[in-house]
Amino acid sequence: MRAEFARDRGHARAASNGLRTPDILEAPTKHRRHLSMPQPRRRRHGPQPDRRRALELLAASRDGATEAIMIAHGFTVEQMVDLCIAGLATATPERMVAGGRTFEVVRMTITEAGRRALA
């Protein structure tokens, strides 16, 4: 009787071995996020501002832009790598001769996916 009384009050219930188990442990487990206020859903429309600026720079030039030009415009190497990983741009190594010296530079060009992201 005592176990039934405790269970009716919602405190605990007696197990078959005589130990009491809190009812909260017997409740169905649902993983819910309890937030004080509903959070707005953020949807991105198009690429991020820096990514968009980089894609616009690459789209403006028929031959793309070298890594040095991109850095001069304020982009980091990490941002350029992210563009390539996302498939929005490609990086191609090239050799240039200037002042009798041979330099290896990286030229970035926009892909069709990058052009679609700008549209």
N, C-alpha and C positions, 0 to 999 in steps of 0.2 A: 504494500500500500504506500509505503513511504516513497518508493521509487516513482510510482505513478503520480503522487502529489508533487514531487520535485519536477517531474517532466511537464506536468500541466502548467506549472509556473514558469517554465522555460529556463530553469537554472541548470539542471544536470539530470542525467539519467543513470540508473544503475546498470552496470554491465553484468554479464553472466557470472563473472568472477567476483562480483561484489564491489568492484571499484567504480567510482563515479566518473563519467565522461561528460564534459561540458557539451551542451547541445550545439554550440557554435562549430564544433569539430564534426558534427554529424550533418551539418547543412550542406546542400549541394555547392560545389565549388564552381563559381563563375568568376572569371577574371574581368573585372570592370574597372574602368578608370573613373574615380570620383573626383571631378574637378569642381571648384567652387563656382565657376562660370563656364558656359559653353565656349569653346575655343573656335575662332573663325577658321575656316578651311582656306588655306592659301594655295592658289593655283597660279602657276607660272605661265605666262603667255609669251613665248619666244625666249631667246637666250638672255642670259644675265647682261647687265649694261657693259661690263668690260669685255665680255665675250662678243657681244654685238659690235662693239667698236672695233675689235680686232678683225672680225669677219668683214665689216664694212671696208676696213683698210685693205684687206686681202682681195676683196671683190673689186675694188677700185683700180687695181693694177692688173693688167693682163698676164704679166709674168709673176705675179705674187710679190712677196717682199722677203728680204733676207732677215736673218735673225738679228743682225745689227740694227736694221731699220726698225724692227718691232721693238727692240729694247729702247731705241731712241724715242719711240712714241710712248714709252712708259709701261710696256708689258714685261712681265717677268718670264723667265724660262719655264717656270712651273705652269703658267697660264698657257704658254704655247704648247707644252706637252699635253695639257688637258684638252686643248682643241684637237690635237692629233688622236688622242685616245678616244675621244667622243666621235671621231670620224668626220669632223667638220672641216679639217684641214689636213694637208699632207706636208711632210718635211722631207726635202730631198737634198743630199749633200752634193755640192758642186765645187769645182776648182776654178779659181780666178787668178789671172796674172795681172799684177799691178806693180809698176816700178821694177820690173825684172824679177819679182818674187812671185812664187805660187802660193796662194792661200786656199784653204778649204773653208767654204762657207755653207750655211744651210739656208735653202730657199723654201719658204712656205707658200703654198697655194691653197686656195679654197676648193672644197669638193662640192659636188652637186648637193649633198646633204647640208652643207654649210649655206649654200645659196637658198635652199628650201627653208632653212631656219631663219633666214633674214626676211623672207617673204611674209 
